[in-house]
Amino acid sequence: MTSRAKVFAGACGFTSVVRATRVDKSHINVKIISACKMLQKMNEDLEHLNWQRDIFNSICNSLVYRSADKHLMHTDCPVPSAIVKVIQIELDGMVPVDVNMKFEKYSKHEL
């Protein structure tokens, strides 16, 4: 089976698709389909992962976030979080529920 997430990243204008496919008991393949060259470079690091060892650590030790640190220039990119979530869905550790962030700007008087 394969799970996927479609990410509308925002200001950069890129829409990306993240696919995760369980290979066996311990391994998962991740593929990012995006026009963003930085995200495309992450595919090399995420092609074949031992999910038990590489993913569910602290953020700094997760291979997803280490790859993001190596390839992404923008710390606000939501795709790394989507990668972790789609892996969880593929492993039946999370139900496929959408995540939504809404940003607004207020003047001091409106708060």
C-alpha atoms as an extended CHARMM CRD file, in Angstrom:
* protein
*
       111  EXT
         1         1  MET       CA              0.0000000000        0.0000000000        0.0000000000  PROA      1               0.0000000000
         2         2  THR       CA              1.0950000000        3.6190000000       -0.4660000000  PROA      2               0.0000000000
         3         3  SER       CA              0.0790000000        6.6940000000        1.5200000000  PROA      3               0.0000000000
         4         4  ARG       CA              0.4250000000       10.2290000000        0.2690000000  PROA      4               0.0000000000
         5         5  ALA       CA              0.0930000000       13.8400000000        1.3060000000  PROA      5               0.0000000000
         6         6  LYS       CA             -0.4080000000       16.8550000000       -0.9120000000  PROA      6               0.0000000000
         7         7  VAL       CA              1.2610000000       19.9500000000        0.5370000000  PROA      7               0.0000000000
         8         8  PHE       CA              0.3770000000       23.4750000000       -0.5380000000  PROA      8               0.0000000000
         9         9  ALA       CA              3.4260000000       25.1830000000        0.9150000000  PROA      9               0.0000000000
        10        10  GLY       CA              2.2690000000       28.7860000000        0.7900000000  PROA      10              0.0000000000
        11        11  ALA       CA              4.3430000000       31.8000000000       -0.1850000000  PROA      11              0.0000000000
        12        12  CYS       CA              6.8450000000       29.8310000000       -2.2830000000  PROA      12              0.0000000000
        13        13  GLY       CA              3.9720000000       28.7480000000       -4.5310000000  PROA      13              0.0000000000
        14        14  PHE       CA              5.0520000000       25.0970000000       -4.7150000000  PROA      14              0.0000000000
        15        15  THR       CA              2.6410000000       22.2210000000       -4.3180000000  PROA      15              0.0000000000
        16        16  SER       CA              4.3460000000       18.9570000000       -3.4420000000  PROA      16              0.0000000000
        17        17  VAL       CA              3.2070000000       15.3650000000       -3.1660000000  PROA      17              0.0000000000
        18        18  VAL       CA              4.8700000000       13.1050000000       -0.6120000000  PROA      18              0.0000000000
        19        19  ARG       CA              4.4260000000        9.3540000000       -1.0350000000  PROA      19              0.0000000000
        20        20  ALA       CA              5.4250000000        6.6910000000        1.4800000000  PROA      20              0.0000000000
        21        21  THR       CA              5.4110000000        2.9830000000        0.6990000000  PROA      21              0.0000000000
        22        22  ARG       CA              6.1500000000        0.2860000000        3.2560000000  PROA      22              0.0000000000
        23        23  VAL       CA              8.6870000000       -2.1650000000        1.8270000000  PROA      23              0.0000000000
        24        24  ASP       CA              8.8930000000       -4.6620000000        4.6840000000  PROA      24              0.0000000000
        25        25  LYS       CA              8.6980000000       -4.8710000000        8.4670000000  PROA      25              0.0000000000
        26        26  SER       CA             11.4190000000       -2.2540000000        9.0200000000  PROA      26              0.0000000000
        27        27  HSD       CA             11.7620000000       -0.2760000000        5.7980000000  PROA      27              0.0000000000
        28        28  ILE       CA              9.8480000000        2.3910000000        3.9800000000  PROA      28              0.0000000000
        29        29  ASN       CA             10.4230000000        4.2900000000        0.7480000000  PROA      29              0.0000000000
        30        30  VAL       CA              9.6540000000        8.0110000000        0.5380000000  PROA      30              0.0000000000
        31        31  LYS       CA              9.3080000000        9.9780000000       -2.6840000000  PROA      31              0.0000000000
        32        32  ILE       CA              8.7760000000       13.7400000000       -2.9430000000  PROA      32              0.0000000000
        33        33  ILE       CA              7.2740000000       15.0060000000       -6.1900000000  PROA      33              0.0000000000
        34        34  SER       CA              7.7830000000       18.7470000000       -6.4350000000  PROA      34              0.0000000000
        35        35  ALA       CA              9.0130000000       21.4950000000       -8.7250000000  PROA      35              0.0000000000
        36        36  CYS       CA             11.1320000000       22.6910000000       -5.7710000000  PROA      36              0.0000000000
        37        37  LYS       CA             14.7430000000       21.7100000000       -6.4930000000  PROA      37              0.0000000000
        38        38  MET       CA             15.6210000000       21.6920000000       -2.7790000000  PROA      38              0.0000000000
        39        39  LEU       CA             12.8810000000       19.1700000000       -1.9930000000  PROA      39              0.0000000000
        40        40  GLN       CA             13.8990000000       17.0560000000       -4.9760000000  PROA      40              0.0000000000
        41        41  LYS       CA             17.3940000000       16.7330000000       -3.4610000000  PROA      41              0.0000000000
        42        42  MET       CA             15.8890000000       15.2480000000       -0.2880000000  PROA      42              0.0000000000
        43        43  ASN       CA             14.7650000000       12.2030000000       -2.3130000000  PROA      43              0.0000000000
        44        44  GLU       CA             18.3170000000       10.8220000000       -2.3210000000  PROA      44              0.0000000000
        45        45  ASP       CA             18.3390000000       10.6890000000        1.4860000000  PROA      45              0.0000000000
        46        46  LEU       CA             14.8030000000        9.3420000000        1.9220000000  PROA      46              0.0000000000
        47        47  GLU       CA             14.6040000000        6.7110000000       -0.7970000000  PROA      47              0.0000000000
        48        48  HSD       CA             15.0210000000        3.6890000000        1.5040000000  PROA      48              0.0000000000
        49        49  LEU       CA             14.6630000000        4.1840000000        5.2650000000  PROA      49              0.0000000000
        50        50  ASN       CA             14.7170000000        1.9890000000        8.3170000000  PROA      50              0.0000000000
        51        51  TRP       CA             11.7420000000        3.7240000000        9.9110000000  PROA      51              0.0000000000
        52        52  GLN       CA             12.4410000000        2.2850000000       13.3680000000  PROA      52              0.0000000000
        53        53  ARG       CA             15.9400000000        3.7710000000       13.4220000000  PROA      53              0.0000000000
        54        54  ASP       CA             15.7930000000        6.7700000000       11.0690000000  PROA      54              0.0000000000
        55        55  ILE       CA             12.4880000000        8.5390000000       11.6340000000  PROA      55              0.0000000000
        56        56  PHE       CA             10.9850000000        8.5380000000       15.1070000000  PROA      56              0.0000000000
        57        57  ASN       CA             13.8060000000       10.0670000000       17.0950000000  PROA      57              0.0000000000
        58        58  SER       CA             14.1210000000       13.5750000000       18.3880000000  PROA      58              0.0000000000
        59        59  ILE       CA             13.6910000000       16.1480000000       15.6400000000  PROA      59              0.0000000000
        60        60  CYS       CA             17.4450000000       16.7540000000       15.4380000000  PROA      60              0.0000000000
        61        61  ASN       CA             18.1450000000       13.0350000000       15.0520000000  PROA      61              0.0000000000
        62        62  SER       CA             15.3720000000       12.2380000000       12.5650000000  PROA      62              0.0000000000
        63        63  LEU       CA             16.7520000000       11.5410000000        9.1040000000  PROA      63              0.0000000000
        64        64  VAL       CA             13.8890000000       13.5860000000        7.6210000000  PROA      64              0.0000000000
        65        65  TYR       CA             14.9390000000       16.7250000000        9.4840000000  PROA      65              0.0000000000
        66        66  ARG       CA             18.6540000000       16.0910000000        8.9550000000  PROA      66              0.0000000000
        67        67  SER       CA             17.9670000000       15.9050000000        5.2210000000  PROA      67              0.0000000000
        68        68  ALA       CA             15.8800000000       19.0870000000        5.4260000000  PROA      68              0.0000000000
        69        69  ASP       CA             18.7410000000       20.8010000000        7.2420000000  PROA      69              0.0000000000
        70        70  LYS       CA             21.1320000000       19.7480000000        4.4840000000  PROA      70              0.0000000000
        71        71  HSD       CA             18.9570000000       20.6790000000        1.4880000000  PROA      71              0.0000000000
        72        72  LEU       CA             16.3440000000       23.3020000000        2.4330000000  PROA      72              0.0000000000
        73        73  MET       CA             17.0540000000       27.0040000000        2.7450000000  PROA      73              0.0000000000
        74        74  HSD       CA             13.7270000000       27.8120000000        4.3950000000  PROA      74              0.0000000000
        75        75  THR       CA             13.1080000000       26.6630000000        7.9620000000  PROA      75              0.0000000000
        76        76  ASP       CA              9.3680000000       27.3290000000        7.5710000000  PROA      76              0.0000000000
        77        77  CYS       CA              8.8560000000       24.6700000000        4.8860000000  PROA      77              0.0000000000
        78        78  PRO       CA              5.9520000000       22.4040000000        5.9730000000  PROA      78              0.0000000000
        79        79  VAL       CA              7.0350000000       19.4430000000        3.8220000000  PROA      79              0.0000000000
        80        80  PRO       CA              9.3350000000       17.7540000000        6.3870000000  PROA      80              0.0000000000
        81        81  SER       CA              6.4540000000       17.5620000000        8.8540000000  PROA      81              0.0000000000
        82        82  ALA       CA              4.2220000000       16.1330000000        6.1080000000  PROA      82              0.0000000000
        83        83  ILE       CA              6.8590000000       13.4810000000        5.3880000000  PROA      83              0.0000000000
        84        84  VAL       CA              6.8370000000       12.2810000000        8.9970000000  PROA      84              0.0000000000
        85        85  LYS       CA              3.0390000000       12.2910000000        9.0980000000  PROA      85              0.0000000000
        86        86  VAL       CA              2.6330000000       10.3640000000        5.8380000000  PROA      86              0.0000000000
        87        87  ILE       CA              5.1080000000        7.7480000000        7.1170000000  PROA      87              0.0000000000
        88        88  GLN       CA              3.0180000000        7.4110000000       10.2780000000  PROA      88              0.0000000000
        89        89  ILE       CA             -0.1040000000        6.9270000000        8.1620000000  PROA      89              0.0000000000
        90        90  GLU       CA              1.5860000000        4.2970000000        6.0050000000  PROA      90              0.0000000000
        91        91  LEU       CA              2.6350000000        2.4200000000        9.1500000000  PROA      91              0.0000000000
        92        92  ASP       CA             -0.9350000000        2.5870000000       10.5480000000  PROA      92              0.0000000000
        93        93  GLY       CA              0.3120000000        4.7000000000       13.4470000000  PROA      93              0.0000000000
        94        94  MET       CA             -1.9100000000        7.6580000000       12.6000000000  PROA      94              0.0000000000
        95        95  VAL       CA             -5.2320000000        8.1070000000       10.8360000000  PROA      95              0.0000000000
        96        96  PRO       CA             -5.1640000000       10.2350000000        7.6750000000  PROA      96              0.0000000000
        97        97  VAL       CA             -6.5370000000       13.4840000000        9.0570000000  PROA      97              0.0000000000
        98        98  ASP       CA             -5.7250000000       16.8040000000        7.3930000000  PROA      98              0.0000000000
        99        99  VAL       CA             -3.5720000000       19.3690000000        9.1440000000  PROA      99              0.0000000000
       100       100  ASN       CA             -4.4040000000       23.0160000000        8.5900000000  PROA      100             0.0000000000
       101       101  MET       CA             -2.5600000000       26.2060000000        9.4700000000  PROA      101             0.0000000000
       102       102  LYS       CA             -4.2470000000       29.5550000000        9.0490000000  PROA      102             0.0000000000
       103       103  PHE       CA             -2.1700000000       32.6920000000        9.3090000000  PROA      103             0.0000000000
       104       104  GLU       CA             -3.5440000000       36.1540000000        9.9100000000  PROA      104             0.0000000000
       105       105  LYS       CA             -2.0330000000       39.5230000000       10.6240000000  PROA      105             0.0000000000
       106       106  TYR       CA             -3.6790000000       41.9010000000       13.1020000000  PROA      106             0.0000000000
       107       107  SER       CA             -3.0020000000       45.4170000000       14.1910000000  PROA      107             0.0000000000
       108       108  LYS       CA             -2.4770000000       45.9790000000       17.9110000000  PROA      108             0.0000000000
       109       109  HSD       CA             -5.9790000000       47.4400000000       18.1950000000  PROA      109             0.0000000000
       110       110  GLU       CA             -7.6950000000       44.3330000000       16.8020000000  PROA      110             0.0000000000
       111       111  LEU       CA             -6.2780000000       41.9460000000       19.4090000000  PROA      111             0.0000000000
